[in-house]
Amino acid sequence: MLGAIIGDIIGSRFEFGGKNLSNFKLFTSECSFTDDTICTIAIAEALTTNMDYKECLLKWCKKYPYPMGGYGSRLNKWLGSTDNKPYDSWGNGSAMRVSPIGWAFDSLAKTEKEAERSAKPTHSHPEGIKGAKCVAMLIYKLRKREILKEEIADWVNKMFEYELPLLENASGVGETCMETVPQAIACFLEANNFENTIRNAIVLGGDTDTTGAIAGAIAEAYYTIPKEIKEQALKYLPFEMKSVIAEFFAKFR
């Protein structure tokens, strides 16, 4: 979960700015958390308090109505609606917020089920659900050491029919699960540590905060996050978000 937040904050200042150089500074005054962090915190709180996923998403998104970069137009309409019904999205929002579920359960079947439940309040389209399942289940398998890095591409293709690109051929464009999730996984596969995973996501360009969030969430389950990167990222978060993180770690780690 913290890996998703770090990737979001680092990627925030590069969003939709085209391809980027690899030697950029990770944290600057231009960085901030975005909707990716807000929604990730919402899912984490739902897991620690047994609150409904939809109610937690509504709570946190309304608490922070104007994050850096804003919310997507369809999510904004959902937040402002009277019934808050799912809007059949296959956007990458379901995948960027799902990482806490990958850490919270002790079976792959339960992880899959809860990933689907976390997606459905908004991303009820099969592709939106599939993206969330893929990320959560991969995190689970990596943290449990049930899959080797070299096995991931075949597993992802067999389970979810995603073809993973080579980063040299990837565009970074697109805001759907079908585009972002495979590229984020490729960022992890072509890296040799946590920081390089995030840098790969930023170099791609496009939706850098969300690609960074998904790639960082996956990398956290495999690599150690450097202490200085954790400490820097947490400085961007308000106290109430850090409290949710602390409560989540206390319950699930």
C-alpha positions in Angstrom: 0.0 0.0 0.0 2.8 2.4 0.9 4.4 1.6 -2.5 1.3 2.9 -4.3 1.3 6.1 -2.3 5.0 6.7 -3.0 4.5 6.1 -6.7 1.6 8.4 -6.8 3.4 11.3 -5.1 6.5 10.9 -7.2 4.5 10.7 -10.4 2.2 13.6 -9.6 4.3 16.3 -11.1 4.8 14.5 -14.4 1.2 13.5 -15.2 0.4 13.6 -18.9 3.6 15.6 -19.6 5.1 13.2 -22.2 8.1 11.0 -21.8 10.6 11.9 -19.0 14.3 11.7 -18.3 15.4 8.9 -15.9 17.6 11.0 -13.7 14.9 13.2 -12.3 14.7 14.2 -8.6 12.2 11.9 -6.8 10.6 14.5 -4.5 10.2 18.3 -5.0 7.9 21.0 -3.8 5.8 20.4 -7.0 4.8 16.9 -5.8 1.6 16.0 -3.9 -0.7 13.1 -3.3 -3.5 12.8 -5.8 -6.8 10.9 -6.0 -4.8 7.7 -6.2 -3.6 8.1 -2.6 -7.0 9.2 -1.4 -8.7 6.2 -2.8 -6.0 3.8 -1.6 -6.4 5.3 1.9 -10.1 4.7 1.6 -9.7 1.0 0.8 -7.2 0.6 3.6 -9.6 2.2 6.2 -12.4 0.0 4.9 -10.2 -3.0 5.7 -9.2 -1.9 9.1 -12.7 -0.8 10.3 -14.8 -3.3 8.3 -16.6 -0.3 6.7 -18.2 -0.7 3.3 -15.8 0.1 0.4 -18.3 2.5 -1.2 -18.9 4.4 2.0 -15.2 4.8 2.6 -14.5 6.0 -1.0 -17.3 8.5 -0.6 -16.0 9.6 2.8 -12.4 10.2 1.7 -13.1 11.7 -1.8 -15.6 14.2 -0.3 -13.1 15.0 2.5 -10.5 15.9 -0.2 -12.6 17.2 -3.1 -9.8 19.0 -5.0 -6.7 16.8 -5.1 -3.8 17.6 -7.4 -4.9 16.7 -10.9 -8.6 16.3 -9.7 -10.8 13.3 -10.1 -11.9 11.8 -13.4 -15.1 13.3 -14.8 -17.1 10.1 -14.3 -16.0 9.7 -10.7 -16.8 13.4 -10.1 -20.4 12.7 -11.3 -20.6 9.6 -9.1 -19.5 11.7 -6.1 -22.1 14.3 -6.8 -24.9 11.9 -7.6 -27.8 11.1 -5.1 -27.6 7.3 -5.5 -23.9 6.7 -6.1 -24.6 3.7 -8.5 -21.7 2.0 -10.3 -20.9 3.5 -13.7 -19.5 0.5 -15.5 -16.0 1.9 -15.8 -12.9 0.1 -17.1 -10.6 2.9 -16.2 -7.4 2.3 -14.2 -8.9 3.7 -10.9 -9.9 0.3 -9.7 -6.4 -1.0 -10.0 -4.6 2.0 -8.5 -6.5 1.8 -5.2 -6.6 -2.0 -4.7 -3.2 -2.6 -3.2 -4.2 -2.8 0.5 -6.3 -5.9 -0.4 -3.2 -7.7 -1.6 -1.8 -7.4 2.0 -4.9 -8.0 4.0 -5.9 -11.7 3.4 -4.3 -15.1 3.8 -5.8 -16.8 0.7 -5.7 -16.0 -3.0 -9.4 -16.7 -3.3 -10.3 -14.2 -0.6 -8.0 -11.6 -2.2 -9.7 -12.1 -5.6 -13.1 -11.8 -4.1 -12.3 -8.6 -2.1 -10.6 -7.0 -5.1 -13.8 -7.5 -7.0 -15.8 -6.0 -4.2 -13.5 -3.0 -4.0 -13.9 -2.3 -7.7 -17.6 -2.7 -8.0 -18.8 0.6 -6.4 -17.5 2.4 -9.4 -15.7 0.1 -11.8 -18.3 -2.5 -12.4 -17.2 -3.3 -16.0 -15.5 -6.7 -16.3 -12.3 -5.0 -17.4 -12.3 -2.7 -14.4 -12.8 -5.7 -12.1 -10.2 -7.7 -13.9 -7.6 -4.9 -13.5 -8.2 -4.8 -9.7 -8.0 -8.5 -9.4 -4.8 -8.7 -11.3 -2.9 -6.2 -9.2 -4.2 -7.5 -5.8 -3.6 -11.1 -6.6 -0.1 -10.4 -8.0 0.8 -8.5 -4.8 -0.5 -11.4 -2.7 1.5 -14.0 -4.7 4.7 -11.9 -4.5 4.5 -11.2 -0.8 3.8 -14.9 -0.1 6.7 -15.8 -2.4 4.3 -18.0 -4.5 5.6 -16.7 -7.8 9.0 -16.0 -9.3 9.6 -12.8 -11.2 10.3 -14.8 -14.4 6.9 -16.5 -14.1 4.8 -13.3 -13.9 4.4 -12.6 -17.6 3.0 -16.1 -18.3 0.8 -16.1 -15.2 -0.7 -12.6 -16.0 -1.3 -13.8 -19.6 -2.9 -17.0 -18.5 -5.1 -15.6 -15.8 -6.0 -12.2 -17.2 -5.1 -12.3 -20.9 -2.8 -9.3 -20.5 0.2 -9.1 -22.9 3.1 -7.4 -21.1 5.0 -4.9 -23.3 8.7 -4.2 -23.4 9.2 -0.8 -21.9 11.1 0.4 -25.0 7.9 -0.2 -27.0 5.5 1.1 -24.4 3.8 4.4 -24.8 2.7 5.3 -21.3 -0.6 6.6 -22.8 -4.1 5.5 -21.8 -6.1 5.5 -18.6 -7.8 2.1 -18.9 -6.9 -1.0 -16.9 -6.1 -2.8 -20.2 -3.4 -0.2 -20.9 -2.1 0.8 -17.5 -1.9 -2.5 -15.6 0.3 -4.3 -18.2 2.6 -1.3 -18.4 2.9 -1.0 -14.7 3.8 -4.7 -14.3 6.4 -4.3 -17.0 7.9 -1.4 -15.1 8.4 -3.8 -12.1 9.7 -6.6 -14.2 12.4 -4.5 -15.9 13.6 -3.0 -12.6 16.1 -4.4 -10.1 14.8 -2.5 -7.0 11.9 -0.4 -5.7 13.3 3.0 -6.8 14.0 1.8 -10.3 10.5 0.5 -10.6 9.1 4.0 -9.9 11.6 5.6 -12.3 10.5 3.2 -15.1 6.9 4.3 -14.6 7.8 8.0 -14.7 10.0 7.7 -17.7 7.1 6.2 -19.7 5.1 9.4 -19.4 1.4 9.6 -19.7 -0.6 8.9 -16.5 2.5 8.8 -14.4 0.9 9.0 -11.0 -1.3 6.0 -11.6 1.3 4.0 -13.4 3.7 4.8 -10.6 1.1 3.9 -8.0 0.4 0.4 -9.5 4.0 -0.3 -10.2 5.1 0.9 -6.7 2.4 -1.3 -5.1 3.6 -4.4 -6.9 7.3 -3.6 -6.2 6.6 -3.1 -2.4 5.6 -6.8 -2.3 8.9 -7.9 -3.7 11.5 -5.3 -2.7 12.4 -3.3 0.5 11.4 0.3 0.2 14.4 2.5 1.2 13.8 4.2 4.5 14.6 7.7 3.1 12.0 7.3 0.4 9.3 6.3 2.9 10.2 9.2 5.1 10.1 11.7 2.3 6.8 10.5 1.0 5.1 10.5 4.4 5.9 14.3 4.7 3.3 15.0 2.0 0.5 13.3 3.8 -1.9 14.8 6.4 -1.9 13.3 9.9 -5.2 11.5 9.3 -3.9 9.6 6.3 -0.7 8.6 8.2 -3.0 7.3 11.0 -4.8 5.0 8.6 -1.5 3.7 7.3 -0.3 3.0 10.9 -3.5 1.3 11.8 -3.4 -0.8 8.6 0.2 -1.9 9.3 -0.7 -2.7 12.9 -3.6 -5.0 11.8 -2.2 -6.7 8.8 1.6 -6.8 9.2 
